[in-house]
Amino acid sequence: MTRLAHIADLHFGDEDPSLVTDFLTRLPEAGVDVVVVAGDLTQTGSRREFALAADFLAAIDPPVVLTPGNHDTPLLDIASRLTRPWRRLQTAMAAHAAPRFADDDIHIESFNSARGAQFRLDWSLGVISRRKLAAPIKALSESPAGTRILTAHHPILSPLENRGRARTRRAPRFAQQIAETADLVLTGHLHQHFACPVDTGARTSWFVGVSTAFSSRTREEAAGFNLIDISDTHFDLHRFDAVDHDGGKRFEQTGETRLDRQ
């Protein structure tokens, strides 16, 4: 059995230090094999925030798979947003995370659904491009691993059905192709826990979202993360939420869901 930690929307610069500490304390005890970070490490894409995020990732022993989020571009440096939106992230994260991971049991690929700028008013929304998706889809389709996982920041399928903040451009066009290739799709952005199934005929693919890990910008749900146990027949999804504790906050498990793969 392989165990993943699925976190997103860390938003360093607006993080709750007590939750960061609690997560790092729990991680070794939980027996996590790989950590998937589904974007938004920072709040404004500043060098100071990336340094905080790098310190956090440096304290994690298991391999980390990372994909960028819309908050990981420099907020006020328009020139960098237009020409080098991911340079700060790549410089800060290079020693601590990778865009993919593979062993005999699982294969994880990431793709970038965020943009530094777009030809629409809301630059925070996601985009799926055929070019950026092609390489991870090819790698997963050719993988001999028993479980193939794709991660991106923005939702591809969610309970919001591509409306509001879940309006990821071209997601409806590519959702079926992704489901036919990936057994599990891990995303963030909405600060919301969910698990949406897609029946491909041969099996069920699951699209799983998660709340913000550490930010005070919690919207409707508390901060939280997922632990996901992978077996041949199903995924066990363990949900953790932040609760008040002795003047600070810590994570507690609040739910467990079996996601059948057949």
Buried (B, 14 or more C-beta within 10 A) or exposed (E): EBBBBBBBBBBBBBBBEBBBBBBEEBBEEBEBBBBBBBBBBBBBBBEEBBBBBBEBBEEBEBBBBBBBBBBBBBBEBEEBBEEBBBEBBEEBBEEBBEBBBBEEEBBBBBBBBBBBEBEEEEBBBBBBBEEEBEEBBEBBEEBEBBBBBBBBBBBBBBEBEBEEBBBBBBBEEBBEEBBBBBBBBBBBBBBBBBBBBBEEEEEBBBBBBBBBBBBEEBEEBBBBBBBBBBEEEBBBBBBBBBEEEEEEBBBBEBEEBEBEBE
